[in-house]
């Protein structure tokens, strides 16, 4: 798992949130999913463990912070993926 978190400046003058949203929609074909009160863009990217496998990628968009995660390595079960996303949302809240 790879995780990155960025604190945003007030009003996000550099547009980091919009950039992250565009990148995930374009590069990972991400679609919005609600996890708690947070909109999470969930899609697929190429795995670091082989060009023929995909890894789940998710971007978390909150007013003060953005974060993204790639769930890679062995195949993640739905329950494991959901638990990871829920844990990240709890951390960001």
SEFINU-937549 format. One line per 8 residues: number of its first residue (from 1); their letters; for each residue x, y, z of C-alpha. Coordinates in steps of 0.2 Angstrom, whole numbers. Each point is the difference from the previous one (the first is absolute). Layout:
REM residues N
NUM> A> X:Y:Z  ... $
//
This chain:
REM residues 93
1> XXXXXXXX> 0:0:0  6:17:-4  -8:15:9  3:19:-3  -9:14:10  1:19:-4  -6:14:11  -8:13:-11 $
9> XXXXXXXX> 3:19:2  -16:10:3  -11:0:-15  12:-11:-9  8:14:-11  11:-12:-10  -15:-11:-4  8:-16:7 $
17> XXXXXXXX> -17:-8:3  -7:4:-17  17:-7:-8  -1:-16:10  -19:-3:-4  4:3:-19  15:-12:1  -9:-14:8 $
25> XXXXXXXX> -15:2:-12  11:0:-15  14:-12:5  -9:-12:11  -18:1:-8  -5:4:18  -18:2:5  -7:9:16 $
33> XXXXXXXX> -5:-11:15  -6:6:16  10:-7:15  -8:8:16  -2:18:-4  15:1:-12  0:-2:-19  13:-12:-5 $
41> XXXXXXXX> 5:-3:-18  3:-18:-3  8:-7:-16  14:-12:-6  18:3:-5  14:-12:-6  7:-10:14  19:1:4 $
49> XXXXXXXX> 0:-18:1  -4:-4:-19  -7:10:-14  -14:-12:-2  -8:3:17  -9:14:7  0:9:17  -13:9:8 $
57> XXXXXXXX> 3:19:2  -10:12:10  1:19:2  -8:8:16  -6:18:-3  -4:10:16  0:19:2  16:0:10 $
65> XXXXXXXX> 10:-15:-6  1:-11:-15  7:-18:1  2:-14:-12  4:-19:2  5:-14:-11  -4:-17:6  12:-11:-9 $
73> XXXXXXXX> 10:-16:3  -11:-16:2  -18:1:-5  -10:10:14  -17:-7:4  -15:11:0  -1:0:19  18:5:1 $
81> XXXXXXXX> -2:14:-12  -15:6:8  9:0:17  15:9:-7  -11:14:-7  -11:1:16  16:2:10  7:14:-11 $
89> XXXXX> -16:9:1  0:-1:19  17:7:0  -4:14:-11  -16:5:10 $
//
